[in-house]
Amino acid sequence: MFGSDTHQASKSDPNTETLSDAELLRYDRQIAIKAIDIKGQEKLKNAKVLLVGVGGLGCAASQYLVVAGIGNLTLVDFDVVSESNLQRQILHDDNDIHKLKVISAKQALEKLNSYSQVDILATKLNDEDMAVQIAKHDLVIDCTDNVVVREQINRACFRHQIPLVSAAAIRMEGMVTVFDYQKETPCYHCFSQLFGEQVLSCVESGILAPVVGIIGSMQSLEAIKLLLGIGKSLSGRLLFFDAMTMECREMKLLKQAKCNVCG
């Protein structure tokens, strides 16, 4: 479980910000949770999260991060909003068609919580640029649907030892996991080797709107737990969700000894 002070945003830093009276009132219901309290809420306020992909998963995950009080959220996506996105990408609407997704999402998120700073990168990052951006953040959330980008993110997160929350959703199914890059836990490449290169897309197979909402919300929940160092994370575990049966299954993920990234 990721819970050390190595990555937490509230480590002894002279620039750590405390909560204002207005924020104490705004987050009162979260502060009332003993595992969070004021100290935990201040950690969220000082946290820096990088979210890659502002599609269905990204829209769901980002809105819950922002309303929960994440102080700085950076969105990365080079795509524009299309009409077929609106069925599930809830931060965008009809007026946003042809607009960059990061711009549309930023505008919607700032309406949800003016205390959260939302930065945007409307570009496709190369390996080095991705690594530079990841190094600036406390945690990364992968909301992409592209294996090449997922592998790129994984390599950079491993290089800088930044925890990664990863997920996928298709048809009426979804899955979520966490990579914390500890000595005994797997990385994304350990996982991807099990399934090969064939990856289905939503265009080919479809996706039910609430499924990405559920899985994206789970990503935000895991991210918050990691930032606060509370609970048991999904590191080393893959959680499957089946909307048809409303059942969850868990699979253990093992570190691959011959992994090209972490082996």
Backbone as CSV, one residue per row, in Angstrom:
resi,resn,N_x,N_y,N_z,CA_x,CA_y,CA_z,C_x,C_y,C_z
1,MET,0.848,-1.211,0.000,0.000,0.000,0.000,0.871,1.243,0.000
2,PHE,0.502,2.186,-0.841,1.222,3.449,-0.852,0.737,4.299,0.306
3,GLY,1.651,4.604,1.235,1.236,5.407,2.361,2.391,6.145,2.996
4,SER,3.555,6.046,2.376,4.728,6.701,2.951,4.704,8.188,2.672
5,ASP,5.534,8.923,3.381,5.603,10.369,3.196,6.395,10.758,1.960
6,THR,6.955,9.754,1.253,7.791,10.052,0.095,7.046,10.857,-0.951
7,HIS,5.778,10.481,-1.212,5.023,11.127,-2.281,3.881,12.002,-1.773
8,GLN,3.566,11.928,-0.496,2.403,12.660,-0.023,2.627,14.165,-0.100
9,ALA,1.565,14.847,-0.524,1.677,16.280,-0.799,1.884,17.111,0.456
10,SER,1.558,16.565,1.614,1.644,17.367,2.824,2.915,17.099,3.615
11,LYS,3.929,16.495,2.971,5.193,16.302,3.670,5.724,17.651,4.131
12,SER,6.701,17.653,5.078,7.138,18.922,5.627,7.683,19.837,4.554
13,ASP,6.814,20.687,4.108,7.122,21.599,3.021,6.672,22.983,3.444
14,PRO,7.566,23.966,3.397,7.186,25.315,3.826,6.056,25.914,2.996
15,ASN,5.816,25.339,1.813,4.760,25.857,0.940,3.417,25.181,1.167
16,THR,3.339,24.268,2.137,2.081,23.584,2.427,1.012,24.593,2.850
17,GLU,-0.155,24.493,2.213,-1.255,25.414,2.503,-2.245,24.770,3.457
18,THR,-2.794,25.575,4.358,-3.821,25.102,5.275,-5.199,25.467,4.730
19,LEU,-6.230,24.904,5.323,-7.600,25.142,4.858,-8.134,26.472,5.372
20,SER,-8.830,27.176,4.519,-9.510,28.408,4.939,-10.793,28.034,5.667
21,ASP,-11.412,29.007,6.323,-12.682,28.753,7.014,-13.746,28.279,6.029
22,ALA,-13.753,28.864,4.833,-14.731,28.467,3.815,-14.514,27.023,3.378
23,GLU,-13.250,26.625,3.270,-12.949,25.252,2.876,-13.299,24.263,3.993
24,LEU,-13.081,24.662,5.228,-13.458,23.809,6.354,-14.958,23.520,6.318
25,LEU,-15.742,24.520,5.966,-17.188,24.341,5.856,-17.543,23.493,4.634
26,ARG,-16.885,23.765,3.532,-17.178,23.060,2.273,-16.920,21.552,2.393
27,TYR,-15.813,21.189,3.056,-15.426,19.785,3.141,-15.804,19.154,4.482
28,ASP,-16.723,19.759,5.185,-17.096,19.318,6.531,-17.459,17.832,6.591
29,ARG,-18.197,17.335,5.588,-18.633,15.932,5.621,-17.467,14.971,5.431
30,GLN,-16.437,15.385,4.718,-15.252,14.536,4.576,-14.383,14.625,5.813
31,ILE,-14.233,15.831,6.351,-13.413,16.038,7.548,-13.977,15.248,8.728
32,ALA,-15.300,15.013,8.703,-15.940,14.261,9.783,-15.519,12.792,9.798
33,ILE,-14.967,12.306,8.686,-14.470,10.925,8.630,-13.142,10.863,9.385
34,LYS,-13.059,10.008,10.380,-11.877,9.974,11.246,-10.587,9.702,10.476
35,ALA,-10.679,8.888,9.440,-9.483,8.554,8.665,-8.973,9.737,7.844
36,ILE,-9.804,10.759,7.683,-9.424,11.942,6.896,-9.113,13.121,7.801
37,ASP,-10.105,13.617,8.516,-9.938,14.733,9.458,-9.356,15.958,8.722
38,ILE,-9.017,16.983,9.449,-8.486,18.221,8.854,-7.133,17.970,8.213
39,LYS,-6.302,17.157,8.875,-4.970,16.878,8.344,-5.050,16.213,6.978
40,GLY,-5.951,15.267,6.846,-6.114,14.587,5.572,-6.649,15.502,4.492
41,GLN,-7.591,16.357,4.856,-8.147,17.287,3.879,-7.077,18.267,3.400
42,GLU,-6.186,18.641,4.277,-5.079,19.519,3.881,-4.110,18.798,2.944
43,LYS,-3.936,17.489,3.137,-3.120,16.714,2.202,-3.720,16.766,0.802
44,LEU,-5.042,16.636,0.725,-5.712,16.695,-0.575,-5.547,18.079,-1.194
45,LYS,-5.650,19.106,-0.375,-5.506,20.471,-0.871,-4.118,20.704,-1.471
46,ASN,-3.117,20.062,-0.910,-1.737,20.253,-1.366,-1.278,19.203,-2.379
47,ALA,-2.174,18.295,-2.737,-1.820,17.221,-3.663,-1.816,17.707,-5.110
48,LYS,-0.939,17.094,-5.904,-0.859,17.376,-7.341,-1.075,16.071,-8.093
49,VAL,-2.148,16.032,-8.873,-2.532,14.817,-9.590,-2.509,15.065,-11.090
50,LEU,-1.919,14.126,-11.818,-1.893,14.172,-13.273,-2.898,13.154,-13.794
51,LEU,-3.851,13.606,-14.606,-4.871,12.728,-15.177,-4.728,12.740,-16.692
52,VAL,-4.487,11.569,-17.270,-4.264,11.459,-18.710,-5.486,10.836,-19.369
53,GLY,-6.134,11.611,-20.252,-7.317,11.137,-20.957,-8.595,11.700,-20.367
54,VAL,-9.235,12.617,-21.086,-10.462,13.245,-20.563,-11.667,12.737,-21.345
55,GLY,-11.760,11.399,-21.428,-12.924,10.753,-22.022,-13.899,10.343,-20.937
56,GLY,-14.533,9.180,-21.110,-15.535,8.746,-20.141,-14.978,8.553,-18.749
57,LEU,-13.892,7.804,-18.620,-13.276,7.582,-17.311,-12.739,8.882,-16.733
58,GLY,-12.054,9.661,-17.570,-11.443,10.904,-17.105,-12.449,11.918,-16.619
59,CYS,-13.593,12.001,-17.308,-14.639,12.936,-16.879,-15.176,12.558,-15.504
60,ALA,-15.406,11.268,-15.290,-15.937,10.820,-14.003,-14.915,10.973,-12.891
61,ALA,-13.686,10.527,-13.139,-12.652,10.586,-12.102,-12.312,12.019,-11.719
62,SER,-12.178,12.882,-12.714,-11.742,14.258,-12.440,-12.769,15.035,-11.631
63,GLN,-14.049,14.843,-11.910,-15.046,15.628,-11.174,-15.073,15.248,-9.695
64,TYR,-14.872,13.968,-9.386,-14.875,13.588,-7.971,-13.579,13.987,-7.269
65,LEU,-12.483,14.025,-7.990,-11.243,14.536,-7.401,-11.385,16.013,-7.043
66,VAL,-11.971,16.761,-7.952,-12.120,18.205,-7.749,-13.083,18.508,-6.610
67,VAL,-14.245,17.876,-6.600,-15.205,18.185,-5.525,-14.705,17.682,-4.173
68,ALA,-13.823,16.664,-4.185,-13.266,16.167,-2.929,-12.167,17.068,-2.381
69,GLY,-11.681,18.001,-3.223,-10.732,18.986,-2.721,-9.298,18.822,-3.157
70,ILE,-9.040,18.075,-4.239,-7.670,17.991,-4.758,-7.228,19.395,-5.171
71,GLY,-6.089,19.811,-4.669,-5.665,21.197,-4.872,-5.206,21.522,-6.274
72,ASN,-4.545,20.563,-6.930,-4.028,20.824,-8.274,-4.224,19.587,-9.137
73,LEU,-4.947,19.755,-10.233,-5.222,18.666,-11.160,-4.774,19.095,-12.555
74,THR,-3.910,18.302,-13.166,-3.455,18.576,-14.526,-4.087,17.565,-15.475
75,LEU,-4.772,18.069,-16.498,-5.446,17.227,-17.484,-4.611,17.164,-18.759
76,VAL,-4.435,15.957,-19.291,-3.688,15.772,-20.540,-4.580,15.076,-21.561
77,ASP,-4.804,15.723,-22.698,-5.585,15.127,-23.787,-5.471,16.035,-24.998
78,PHE,-5.198,15.464,-26.168,-5.050,16.277,-27.379,-6.283,16.217,-28.267
79,ASP,-7.302,15.445,-27.868,-8.486,15.210,-28.703,-9.529,16.319,-28.514
80,VAL,-10.463,16.375,-29.462,-11.573,17.329,-29.377,-12.876,16.580,-29.129
81,VAL,-13.860,17.294,-28.642,-15.165,16.712,-28.330,-15.935,16.434,-29.622
82,SER,-16.481,15.238,-29.727,-17.358,14.901,-30.854,-18.732,14.529,-30.313
83,GLU,-19.718,14.509,-31.166,-21.089,14.260,-30.709,-21.224,12.878,-30.076
84,SER,-20.486,11.897,-30.572,-20.575,10.538,-30.037,-19.979,10.427,-28.640
85,ASN,-19.214,11.436,-28.214,-18.642,11.436,-26.860,-19.685,11.771,-25.796
86,LEU,-20.706,12.519,-26.170,-21.609,13.117,-25.188,-22.434,12.092,-24.416
87,GLN,-22.556,10.889,-24.951,-23.337,9.831,-24.292,-22.726,9.428,-22.950
88,ARG,-21.417,9.637,-22.759,-20.770,9.157,-21.540,-19.757,10.131,-20.948
89,GLN,-19.313,11.110,-21.715,-18.278,12.033,-21.248,-18.965,13.274,-20.673
90,ILE,-19.300,13.181,-19.401,-20.297,14.066,-18.800,-19.821,15.488,-18.522
91,LEU,-18.556,15.784,-18.698,-18.099,17.170,-18.526,-18.315,18.001,-19.792
92,HIS,-18.637,17.350,-20.899,-18.829,18.042,-22.175,-20.317,18.076,-22.529
93,ASP,-20.732,19.114,-23.278,-22.117,19.161,-23.753,-22.144,19.588,-25.222
94,ASP,-23.350,19.795,-25.755,-23.504,20.112,-27.178,-22.701,21.338,-27.600
95,ASN,-22.589,22.297,-26.715,-21.857,23.527,-27.058,-20.349,23.310,-27.130
96,ASP,-19.872,22.146,-26.668,-18.432,21.883,-26.648,-17.942,21.080,-27.854
97,ILE,-18.843,20.681,-28.737,-18.436,19.886,-29.896,-17.386,20.650,-30.712
98,HIS,-16.303,19.951,-31.051,-15.130,20.474,-31.775,-14.180,21.275,-30.877
99,LYS,-14.538,21.429,-29.610,-13.649,22.114,-28.661,-12.672,21.094,-28.086
100,LEU,-11.468,21.534,-27.744,-10.523,20.636,-27.088,-11.122,20.097,-25.782
101,LYS,-10.986,18.808,-25.563,-11.576,18.202,-24.369,-11.013,18.798,-23.083
102,VAL,-9.726,19.109,-23.072,-9.139,19.650,-21.841,-9.718,21.020,-21.502
103,ILE,-10.037,21.797,-22.524,-10.620,23.122,-22.289,-12.051,22.970,-21.775
104,SER,-12.821,22.129,-22.437,-14.197,21.890,-22.006,-14.239,21.357,-20.582
105,ALA,-13.361,20.394,-20.289,-13.330,19.801,-18.948,-12.905,20.820,-17.896
106,LYS,-11.905,21.607,-18.199,-11.433,22.632,-17.261,-12.558,23.593,-16.900
107,GLN,-13.308,24.040,-17.895,-14.401,24.976,-17.647,-15.472,24.356,-16.755
108,ALA,-15.786,23.085,-16.997,-16.801,22.406,-16.184,-16.306,22.160,-14.762
109,LEU,-15.057,21.763,-14.618,-14.508,21.453,-13.294,-14.365,22.697,-12.429
110,GLU,-14.012,23.814,-13.044,-13.873,25.059,-12.285,-15.218,25.537,-11.738
111,LYS,-16.303,25.147,-12.393,-17.637,25.468,-11.873,-17.969,24.611,-10.656
112,LEU,-17.391,23.408,-10.603,-17.670,22.510,-9.492,-16.939,22.921,-8.218
113,ASN,-15.706,23.438,-8.371,-14.935,23.824,-7.186,-13.870,24.847,-7.561
114,SER,-14.092,26.069,-7.183,-13.146,27.144,-7.513,-11.867,27.062,-6.696
115,TYR,-11.848,26.216,-5.648,-10.645,26.081,-4.822,-9.613,25.150,-5.458
116,SER,-10.020,24.380,-6.439,-9.096,23.468,-7.123,-8.512,24.150,-8.353
117,GLN,-7.210,24.069,-8.513,-6.561,24.610,-9.698,-6.480,23.518,-10.758
118,VAL,-7.024,23.810,-11.938,-7.020,22.840,-13.028,-6.120,23.367,-14.141
119,ASP,-5.041,22.638,-14.404,-4.131,22.976,-15.493,-4.361,22.009,-16.644
120,ILE,-4.021,22.424,-17.855,-4.279,21.583,-19.017,-3.068,21.494,-19.938
121,LEU,-2.950,20.341,-20.594,-1.939,20.113,-21.616,-2.655,19.493,-22.815
122,ALA,-2.869,20.284,-23.840,-3.590,19.829,-25.035,-2.598,19.354,-26.083
123,THR,-1.864,18.307,-25.754,-0.834,17.824,-26.663,-0.578,16.354,-26.422
124,LYS,0.009,15.704,-27.405,0.430,14.321,-27.263,1.874,14.342,-26.784
125,LEU,2.104,13.870,-25.579,3.425,13.956,-24.963,4.337,12.836,-25.439
126,ASN,5.593,13.187,-25.751,6.564,12.139,-26.051,7.066,11.549,-24.736
127,ASP,7.932,10.545,-24.813,8.364,9.843,-23.605,8.997,10.771,-22.573
128,GLU,9.881,11.642,-23.015,10.581,12.512,-22.079,9.660,13.552,-21.474
129,ASP,8.787,14.132,-22.303,7.839,15.122,-21.786,6.873,14.487,-20.783
130,MET,6.452,13.257,-21.071,5.572,12.554,-20.139,6.288,12.343,-18.807
131,ALA,7.542,11.927,-18.875,8.315,11.691,-17.658,8.489,12.975,-16.854
132,VAL,8.738,14.092,-17.542,8.902,15.388,-16.870,7.615,15.776,-16.148
133,GLN,6.475,15.603,-16.820,5.197,15.956,-16.205,4.887,15.059,-15.007
134,ILE,5.120,13.774,-15.156,4.830,12.838,-14.066,5.680,13.139,-12.840
135,ALA,6.921,13.528,-13.053,7.825,13.834,-11.939,7.340,15.023,-11.109
136,LYS,6.504,15.873,-11.687,6.003,17.059,-10.995,4.795,16.761,-10.116
137,HIS,4.263,15.547,-10.213,3.010,15.228,-9.537,3.186,14.150,-8.470
138,ASP,2.191,14.046,-7.605,2.220,13.063,-6.523,1.598,11.744,-6.928
139,LEU,0.768,11.771,-7.959,0.028,10.578,-8.361,-0.468,10.765,-9.782
140,VAL,-0.586,9.655,-10.531,-1.072,9.697,-11.910,-2.303,8.815,-12.039
141,ILE,-3.287,9.287,-12.802,-4.469,8.487,-13.115,-4.522,8.280,-14.618
142,ASP,-4.500,7.018,-15.031,-4.544,6.668,-16.448,-5.990,6.409,-16.855
143,CYS,-6.537,7.309,-17.661,-7.908,7.183,-18.162,-7.919,7.053,-19.681
144,THR,-6.819,6.569,-20.240,-6.711,6.434,-21.684,-7.274,5.082,-22.131
145,ASP,-7.383,4.899,-23.438,-7.791,3.609,-23.987,-6.771,3.150,-25.026
146,ASN,-5.527,3.528,-24.818,-4.459,3.269,-25.773,-3.310,2.560,-25.061
147,VAL,-3.001,1.336,-25.492,-1.981,0.532,-24.825,-0.601,1.185,-24.907
148,VAL,-0.292,1.807,-26.034,1.013,2.455,-26.196,1.190,3.567,-25.167
149,VAL,0.149,4.376,-24.984,0.211,5.464,-24.010,0.259,4.905,-22.587
150,ARG,-0.493,3.856,-22.346,-0.476,3.230,-21.016,0.934,2.751,-20.661
151,GLU,1.588,2.129,-21.637,2.952,1.649,-21.398,3.913,2.828,-21.182
152,GLN,3.699,3.896,-21.922,4.522,5.097,-21.771,4.378,5.674,-20.363
153,ILE,3.140,5.772,-19.899,2.870,6.280,-18.559,3.513,5.381,-17.510
154,ASN,3.368,4.075,-17.689,3.912,3.109,-16.734,5.429,3.235,-16.601
155,ARG,6.119,3.360,-17.734,7.588,3.481,-17.685,8.014,4.723,-16.915
156,ALA,7.307,5.836,-17.168,7.657,7.090,-16.496,7.321,7.030,-15.007
157,CYS,6.197,6.423,-14.670,5.824,6.298,-13.254,6.816,5.408,-12.513
158,PHE,7.252,4.325,-13.158,8.245,3.448,-12.531,9.564,4.191,-12.342
159,ARG,9.949,4.931,-13.355,11.209,5.682,-13.307,11.237,6.649,-12.141
160,HIS,10.113,7.320,-11.883,10.072,8.332,-10.821,9.367,7.839,-9.555
161,GLN,8.956,6.550,-9.561,8.300,5.963,-8.385,7.058,6.762,-7.968
162,ILE,6.244,7.117,-8.955,4.990,7.825,-8.713,3.846,6.837,-8.876
163,PRO,2.976,6.657,-7.885,1.894,5.677,-7.982,0.925,5.987,-9.124
164,LEU,0.386,4.920,-9.696,-0.491,5.011,-10.867,-1.790,4.273,-10.603
165,VAL,-2.912,4.938,-10.868,-4.232,4.302,-10.792,-4.703,4.084,-12.224
166,SER,-4.928,2.832,-12.587,-5.253,2.483,-13.967,-6.608,1.798,-14.036
167,ALA,-7.321,2.003,-15.152,-8.643,1.390,-15.307,-8.990,1.255,-16.780
168,ALA,-10.014,0.459,-17.029,-10.541,0.301,-18.380,-12.008,-0.065,-18.278
169,ALA,-12.787,0.293,-19.307,-14.204,-0.043,-19.333,-14.638,-0.280,-20.770
170,ILE,-15.476,-1.297,-20.972,-15.995,-1.609,-22.297,-17.296,-2.388,-22.132
171,ARG,-18.197,-2.213,-23.083,-19.517,-2.859,-23.032,-20.180,-2.563,-21.682
172,MET,-20.366,-3.592,-20.857,-20.950,-3.411,-19.528,-20.010,-3.957,-18.461
173,GLU,-18.714,-3.788,-18.707,-17.697,-4.309,-17.805,-16.609,-3.266,-17.567
174,GLY,-15.956,-3.380,-16.445,-14.847,-2.469,-16.154,-13.869,-3.109,-15.198
175,MET,-12.672,-2.547,-15.115,-11.681,-3.043,-14.169,-10.801,-1.892,-13.689
176,VAL,-10.319,-2.033,-12.473,-9.495,-1.010,-11.831,-8.340,-1.686,-11.096
177,THR,-7.178,-1.051,-11.124,-6.055,-1.533,-10.336,-5.123,-0.375,-10.000
178,VAL,-4.143,-0.654,-9.160,-3.168,0.349,-8.714,-1.771,-0.225,-8.869
179,PHE,-0.858,0.597,-9.327,0.555,0.220,-9.401,1.337,1.179,-8.506
180,ASP,1.940,0.638,-7.451,2.668,1.495,-6.503,4.184,1.337,-6.602
181,TYR,4.638,0.424,-7.478,6.064,0.276,-7.796,6.930,-0.059,-6.586
182,GLN,6.357,-0.839,-5.694,7.152,-1.370,-4.596,7.918,-2.609,-5.082
183,LYS,8.886,-3.036,-4.330,9.774,-4.114,-4.762,9.023,-5.392,-5.112
184,GLU,7.952,-5.691,-4.371,7.260,-6.963,-4.549,5.995,-6.864,-5.397
185,THR,5.619,-5.658,-5.842,4.358,-5.501,-6.574,4.596,-5.314,-8.072
186,PRO,3.620,-5.682,-8.914,3.784,-5.607,-10.369,3.610,-4.192,-10.900
187,CYS,4.023,-4.003,-12.151,3.757,-2.748,-12.855,2.758,-3.032,-13.970
188,TYR,2.364,-2.015,-14.716,1.378,-2.210,-15.779,1.871,-3.193,-16.836
189,HIS,3.156,-3.174,-17.134,3.675,-4.074,-18.166,3.577,-5.535,-17.726
190,CYS,3.739,-5.795,-16.443,3.525,-7.151,-15.924,2.105,-7.605,-16.237
191,PHE,1.163,-6.693,-16.085,-0.254,-6.974,-16.339,-0.540,-7.112,-17.827
192,SER,-0.033,-6.198,-18.638,-0.355,-6.193,-20.067,0.216,-7.420,-20.785
193,GLN,1.301,-7.977,-20.281,1.878,-9.173,-20.886,0.925,-10.368,-20.832
194,LEU,0.004,-10.339,-19.889,-0.934,-11.454,-19.726,-2.001,-11.477,-20.809
195,PHE,-2.247,-10.322,-21.437,-3.365,-10.206,-22.368,-2.947,-9.978,-23.811
196,GLY,-1.656,-9.821,-24.070,-1.201,-9.628,-25.443,-1.513,-8.245,-25.964
197,GLU,-1.442,-8.075,-27.277,-1.579,-6.760,-27.904,-2.990,-6.446,-28.386
198,GLN,-3.874,-7.446,-28.443,-5.222,-7.206,-28.948,-6.066,-6.508,-27.884
199,VAL,-6.517,-5.302,-28.196,-7.329,-4.522,-27.268,-8.587,-4.027,-27.987
200,LEU,-9.738,-4.316,-27.423,-10.993,-3.870,-28.015,-11.226,-2.409,-27.683
201,SER,-11.919,-1.715,-28.560,-12.248,-0.306,-28.322,-13.748,-0.145,-28.141
202,CYS,-14.149,0.995,-27.576,-15.572,1.290,-27.397,-16.275,1.434,-28.743
203,VAL,-15.539,1.882,-29.757,-16.123,2.041,-31.088,-16.560,0.684,-31.623
204,GLU,-15.741,-0.334,-31.391,-16.044,-1.671,-31.897,-17.067,-2.401,-31.039
205,SER,-16.964,-2.242,-29.725,-17.740,-3.077,-28.818,-18.821,-2.340,-28.044
206,GLY,-18.773,-1.014,-28.033,-19.763,-0.234,-27.299,-19.412,-0.068,-25.831
207,ILE,-20.126,0.829,-25.187,-19.933,1.076,-23.752,-21.202,1.700,-23.185
208,LEU,-21.657,1.197,-22.059,-22.825,1.763,-21.377,-22.373,2.912,-20.484
209,ALA,-23.038,4.040,-20.596,-22.595,5.266,-19.922,-22.318,5.114,-18.424
210,PRO,-23.244,4.538,-17.633,-22.970,4.477,-16.188,-21.754,3.644,-15.819
211,VAL,-21.348,2.734,-16.700,-20.192,1.882,-16.378,-18.926,2.717,-16.237
212,VAL,-18.706,3.662,-17.166,-17.509,4.506,-17.032,-17.628,5.413,-15.813
213,GLY,-18.851,5.779,-15.448,-19.037,6.584,-14.243,-18.628,5.824,-12.995
214,ILE,-19.016,4.564,-12.930,-18.671,3.730,-11.774,-17.166,3.492,-11.703
215,ILE,-16.572,3.110,-12.830,-15.140,2.790,-12.832,-14.294,4.049,-12.614
216,GLY,-14.675,5.149,-13.251,-13.956,6.405,-13.039,-14.040,6.869,-11.595
217,SER,-15.195,6.674,-10.976,-15.351,7.034,-9.563,-14.452,6.174,-8.685
218,MET,-14.328,4.896,-9.039,-13.427,4.011,-8.298,-11.983,4.493,-8.416
219,GLN,-11.616,4.979,-9.603,-10.257,5.509,-9.766,-10.012,6.691,-8.835
220,SER,-10.983,7.593,-8.755,-10.812,8.758,-7.880,-10.736,8.329,-6.419
221,LEU,-11.511,7.321,-6.050,-11.492,6.812,-4.679,-10.135,6.212,-4.335
222,GLU,-9.588,5.387,-5.241,-8.270,4.804,-5.001,-7.199,5.892,-4.918
223,ALA,-7.328,6.907,-5.771,-6.358,8.008,-5.759,-6.365,8.727,-4.417
224,ILE,-7.540,9.017,-3.908,-7.654,9.719,-2.633,-7.080,8.871,-1.499
225,LYS,-7.382,7.577,-1.499,-6.831,6.676,-0.476,-5.307,6.666,-0.521
226,LEU,-4.758,6.618,-1.722,-3.300,6.608,-1.861,-2.680,7.901,-1.355
227,LEU,-3.259,9.020,-1.720,-2.733,10.321,-1.298,-2.786,10.488,0.215
228,LEU,-3.805,9.902,0.829,-3.955,10.015,2.283,-3.256,8.889,3.034
229,GLY,-2.852,7.830,2.308,-2.225,6.698,2.972,-3.182,5.946,3.872
230,ILE,-4.442,5.789,3.426,-5.449,5.108,4.244,-5.986,3.882,3.516
231,GLY,-6.533,2.946,4.293,-7.193,1.786,3.722,-6.233,0.828,3.032
232,LYS,-6.813,-0.074,2.261,-6.065,-1.068,1.497,-6.246,-0.759,0.020
233,SER,-5.172,-0.495,-0.668,-5.283,-0.129,-2.082,-5.412,-1.376,-2.948
234,LEU,-5.642,-1.170,-4.236,-5.741,-2.267,-5.193,-4.375,-2.648,-5.778
235,SER,-3.312,-2.256,-5.150,-1.983,-2.648,-5.613,-1.849,-4.166,-5.558
236,GLY,-1.450,-4.765,-6.684,-1.321,-6.210,-6.745,-2.635,-6.943,-6.909
237,ARG,-3.716,-6.175,-7.072,-5.046,-6.771,-7.242,-5.770,-6.090,-8.396
238,LEU,-6.490,-6.858,-9.170,-7.293,-6.322,-10.259,-8.757,-6.549,-9.917
239,LEU,-9.525,-5.460,-9.839,-10.941,-5.555,-9.501,-11.774,-5.477,-10.768
240,PHE,-12.556,-6.527,-11.042,-13.448,-6.573,-12.195,-14.866,-6.236,-11.760
241,PHE,-15.567,-5.432,-12.562,-16.967,-5.102,-12.292,-17.809,-5.514,-13.488
242,ASP,-18.870,-6.280,-13.228,-19.792,-6.734,-14.274,-21.148,-6.094,-14.023
243,ALA,-21.532,-5.154,-14.877,-22.792,-4.436,-14.680,-24.005,-5.314,-14.951
244,MET,-23.863,-6.339,-15.767,-24.987,-7.228,-16.077,-25.447,-7.995,-14.838
245,THR,-24.510,-8.391,-14.019,-24.848,-9.184,-12.832,-24.672,-8.406,-11.538
246,MET,-24.117,-7.193,-11.645,-23.769,-6.383,-10.470,-22.883,-7.172,-9.514
247,GLU,-21.877,-7.822,-10.095,-20.917,-8.582,-9.309,-19.512,-8.036,-9.509
248,CYS,-18.703,-8.127,-8.470,-17.290,-7.778,-8.551,-16.462,-9.028,-8.305
249,ARG,-15.395,-9.173,-9.083,-14.463,-10.270,-8.891,-13.068,-9.684,-8.726
250,GLU,-12.227,-10.405,-8.055,-10.873,-9.921,-7.829,-9.855,-10.942,-8.333
251,MET,-8.832,-10.452,-9.000,-7.753,-11.310,-9.462,-6.437,-10.769,-8.913
252,LYS,-5.604,-11.644,-8.431,-4.312,-11.223,-7.917,-3.351,-10.999,-9.079
253,LEU,-2.642,-9.895,-9.060,-1.643,-9.591,-10.077,-0.259,-9.858,-9.504
254,LEU,0.513,-10.632,-10.228,1.847,-10.981,-9.748,2.921,-10.248,-10.541
255,LYS,4.001,-9.938,-9.884,5.158,-9.326,-10.540,5.796,-10.354,-11.465
256,GLN,6.075,-9.955,-12.707,6.706,-10.854,-13.668,8.235,-10.710,-13.558
257,ALA,8.901,-11.829,-13.288,10.353,-11.783,-13.071,11.106,-11.254,-14.297
258,LYS,10.556,-11.504,-15.484,11.242,-11.080,-16.710,10.628,-9.821,-17.322
259,CYS,9.901,-9.058,-16.522,9.287,-7.814,-17.012,10.377,-6.851,-17.492
260,ASN,10.174,-6.276,-18.664,11.164,-5.357,-19.238,11.234,-4.028,-18.496
261,VAL,10.215,-3.734,-17.690,10.180,-2.457,-16.975,10.645,-2.616,-15.534
262,CYS,10.018,-3.498,-14.786,10.301,-3.581,-13.346,10.977,-4.870,-12.913
263,GLY,11.197,-5.804,-13.844,11.764,-7.110,-13.482,13.236,-7.026,-13.124
